Amino acid sequence: MKLTVLGSGTAVPDLQRNSAGYLLEANENRFLIDFGYGNLHQLLRLGVTYHDIDRIFFTHHHPDHMCDLIPFLFASKYPLDPRTRNLQIVAGTGFAEYYGRMEKAFNHWLTPESYQVQIIEMDAETFEFDGLEVTSGRVQHIEMSRGFRFTYKGKSIVFSGDTDICEGIVNLARGADLLVLECSTPDDMKVEKHLTPQLCGKIAQEAGCKTLLLSHFYPPCHMDAVRVSCSQNYSGQLILAEDLTVIDL
């Protein structure tokens, strides 16, 4: 599996960090995990267009995690080069209703004509997609929030999405080869239902993951301080995400 960070930032505009999003490539398939603003252009920098995405997973429906879905769907209707492959979108319970309201709000300018969109809702369960085992689990952010674990050929990558420290993300991440955690603020600026460096370290250590990738940094986060703080609780390999960071498993 190959993971590329499309956006390591948050809702705050930043010239170095786009909003949350990741490209996961495995078994000749391309999955998006979240799709925040700026991600569509990041894909183009990688040579990936709206034709090339096989499936999109959303950890939840806050704008900084999904708003590039709108230009993606609109571009896919381009009459001279329309998308023709069907698209699956996977998210937590309630996403299908939300997606329907979004379509209606744009007067169906996002509604496909040359392909179909299928919404798959996952609670806490395991499905297989294109040869990958995908397990979803509830995390502590909003009702729709889900973390995802992707397993392929014995390797596993776990994405928290936005969450506070909770049993859900620890259990989902147990023994993972790579754990991707949001790390929104410094420890002394803790925000409810988000993580800080020390909490990220506690989760990763308890879960026993091999490598921890921290992402989703708000501007007050300074990387040297984040590394020192997280390392107080976590003894494994630690990577601090930048946009277009690549990890191969």
Buried (B, 14 or more C-beta within 10 A) or exposed (E): BEBBBBBBBBBEEBEEBBBBBBBBBBEEBBBBBBBBBBBBEBBEEBEBBBEBBBBBBBBBBBEBBBBBBBBBBEBBBEEEEBBEEEBBBBBBBBBEEBBEEBBEEEEEEBEBEEBEBEBBBBEBEEEEBBEBEBBBBBBBBBEBBBBBBBBBEEBBBBBBBBBBBBEBBBBBBBEBBBBBBBBBBBBEEBEEBBBBBBBBBBBBBBBEBBBBBBBBBBEEBEEEEBBEBBBEBBEBEBBBBBBBBEBEB
